[in-house]
């Protein structure tokens, strides 16, 4: 088997430009939660309250396995 050596390295900017050339950015839309399966959020979601409501938790969050 012949060994192949890749000498043409890209800068991070060149690599990002090549990736972005193949990405289609979609507009955000409002939909019902029932129709959200296999979708991606357009913005981050933040909780309105802290859970638990005090700073003595041994963990910094909760995980749910459904």
C-alpha positions in Angstrom: 0.0 0.0 0.0 1.4 3.4 -1.0 1.7 6.0 1.8 -0.1 9.3 1.1 1.2 12.4 2.7 -1.0 15.6 2.7 1.1 18.7 2.5 -1.6 21.2 1.7 -2.7 22.5 5.0 -5.4 25.2 5.3 -5.4 28.1 7.7 -8.4 28.1 10.1 -9.9 30.9 8.1 -9.6 29.0 4.8 -11.1 25.9 6.4 -14.0 27.9 7.8 -14.6 29.6 4.4 -14.8 26.2 2.7 -17.2 24.9 5.3 -19.4 28.0 5.2 -19.6 27.8 1.4 -21.7 24.6 1.8 -24.0 25.8 4.6 -27.4 27.2 3.9 -28.6 29.5 6.7 -32.4 29.2 7.2 -34.7 31.8 8.6 -36.1 31.3 12.1 -39.8 30.4 12.5 -42.2 30.0 15.3 -43.8 26.5 15.5 -45.7 24.5 18.1 -43.6 22.3 20.5 -45.4 19.2 19.1 -43.9 20.0 15.6 -40.4 20.6 16.9 -39.0 17.0 16.6 -35.7 16.9 14.6 -35.5 20.7 14.6 -32.7 23.0 15.9 -33.3 26.0 18.1 -32.5 29.4 16.6 -31.6 30.9 19.9 -30.6 29.7 23.4 -33.2 29.1 26.1 -32.6 30.3 29.6 -34.6 29.2 32.7 -36.5 32.0 34.5 -35.7 30.5 37.9 -32.8 28.6 39.4 -33.3 24.9 40.1 -32.5 24.2 42.9 -33.2 27.7 44.3 -30.1 27.7 46.5 -26.3 27.7 46.0 -25.5 24.5 48.0 -26.2 21.9 45.3 -23.5 19.3 44.9 -24.1 19.3 41.1 -24.6 22.3 38.8 -27.6 20.9 36.9 -29.9 17.9 36.3 -29.9 15.3 33.5 -32.9 13.5 32.3 -32.9 10.3 30.4 -36.2 9.5 28.7 
